[in-house]
């Protein structure tokens, strides 16, 4: 697997975005499982960080995280072309 260093940021984005609207319990469980298996951590603190966040605020934070930790912005620029 290439670029595994991006995995935590990508999983964080998925987990947090899942909490901005109607929550999908299966996505929560899969993300929690992945955090436990890959990083030896759970999503409890991450879930606390999501409480009280508006969708817009969460999306801004996720965008910043992905720009700093991944090449997602580059991907989106190529995808739009």
C-alpha positions in Angstrom: 0.0 0.0 0.0 1.4 3.4 -1.0 1.1 6.6 0.9 -0.2 5.0 4.1 0.9 8.2 5.9 -2.2 9.8 4.5 -4.5 7.2 5.9 -5.1 8.8 9.3 -6.0 12.2 7.8 -8.4 10.5 5.3 -10.1 8.4 7.9 -10.4 11.5 10.2 -12.1 13.4 7.3 -14.5 10.6 6.7 -15.4 10.1 10.3 -15.9 13.9 10.9 -17.9 14.5 7.7 -20.1 11.6 8.7 -21.1 13.6 11.8 -22.1 16.7 9.9 -25.5 15.4 8.8 -27.4 12.2 9.3 -24.9 9.9 11.0 -24.3 6.5 9.4 -23.6 4.1 12.3 -21.8 1.6 10.0 -19.3 4.3 8.8 -18.7 5.2 12.5 -17.9 1.6 13.3 -15.7 1.0 10.3 -13.7 4.2 11.1 -13.4 3.3 14.8 -12.2 -0.2 13.8 -9.7 1.2 11.4 -8.3 3.7 14.0 -8.0 0.8 16.5 -6.3 -1.6 14.0 -4.0 0.8 12.2 -3.1 3.3 14.9 -3.9 1.7 18.2 -6.3 4.5 19.0 -10.1 5.0 19.1 -12.4 7.8 17.9 -13.6 9.0 21.3 -11.5 12.2 21.4 -12.2 12.8 17.7 -15.9 12.4 18.3 -15.7 15.0 21.1 -14.0 17.4 18.8 -17.0 17.1 16.4 -19.6 18.1 19.0 -21.1 21.5 18.4 -19.4 22.0 15.1 -21.5 23.4 12.2 -21.2 21.6 8.9 -19.4 24.6 7.4 -16.9 24.8 10.2 -16.2 21.1 10.0 -15.7 21.2 6.3 -13.2 24.1 6.6 -11.2 22.2 9.2 -11.3 19.0 7.1 -10.2 20.9 4.0 -7.3 22.4 5.9 -6.3 19.0 7.4 -6.4 17.3 3.9 -4.4 20.1 2.4 -1.7 19.8 5.1 -1.6 16.0 5.4 -2.5 14.7 1.9 -2.4 15.4 -1.8 -6.2 15.6 -1.9 -6.2 19.2 -3.2 -3.9 18.2 -6.1 -6.2 15.2 -6.8 -9.3 17.5 -6.9 -7.5 20.0 -9.2 -6.7 17.1 -11.6 -10.2 15.6 -11.2 -11.8 18.9 -12.2 -9.7 19.2 -15.3 
